[in-house]
Amino acid sequence: MTFLEHLEELRWTLVRAAIAIVVGMLGCFIAKDFLFDTIILAPKDASFITYRAMCALGHRLGMGEAMCVGDMVFTLQNISMSGQFFTHLMVSFVGGFILAFPYILWEIWRFIAPGLHASEKSSVGGLVFFASLLFLSGVAFGYFLLAPLSIQFFGTYQVSAAVQNTVALDSYIAMVTSVTLWTGVVFELPLVILFLTRAGLVTPSFLRNYRKHAFVAILVIAAILTPPDVVSQLIVSGPLMLLYEIGILISARTVKGMDRARNASKSLQPRTTA
């Protein structure tokens, strides 16, 4: 294909990805009651599955009601004439993007696949599945753990009983969607390490030597994403540290594969005799 033909193919790849997002967005927009009452607003209810699981865990550990969440003492309000409509649009877009994410990755794979060897195609195809799984796992982790912990902490925190919490709707929505999406992005850490290794920017030994520095950075990220308490930060930093260790294993395997390919190419080169 010529350069212009590649650009044309890239344009249609982006168009199909955008159509997938729009289709997912329309589906979320139509299912407004389910999207908001069952998903977005559910973490502000004390009967949310995460709070019930925490309460059951507290009873199992002999802590009584210490880990149980009572009724939320804050209410949501909308103070803009078009606020609820644009909130509906924004949440629908986020939902559409999450639903379309695996397809978007598949479209990217279709665009680059013709330029790959057969062995590379199989590995990239596996990466598409792995990347989708990591992203959706991160989204689920953010929605079922980070968002509820943040809502429960900030929504019930009071400097005085005389001050009631009345939270703006866009503030609540921004917390839920941003935490959920960014957690999905952060969970792509092993793939980032993989691409950096293939680009020659990092090595397994480099990642091991700077493991302590990486863990400090992970704790900082966890402190940003979570409420300011130790338990929430440990809940977030634990999986991220595990993903970093998985990234080291992936980096080591990638380096071995690159070395084998390099040695194989050398062995196929014709030998010259003096």
Summary of the structure (lengths in Angstrom):
residues: 274
radius of gyration: 23.5
end to end distance: 42.1
largest distance: 93.7
contacts: 761
relative contact order: 0.09
helix: 77%
strand: 3%
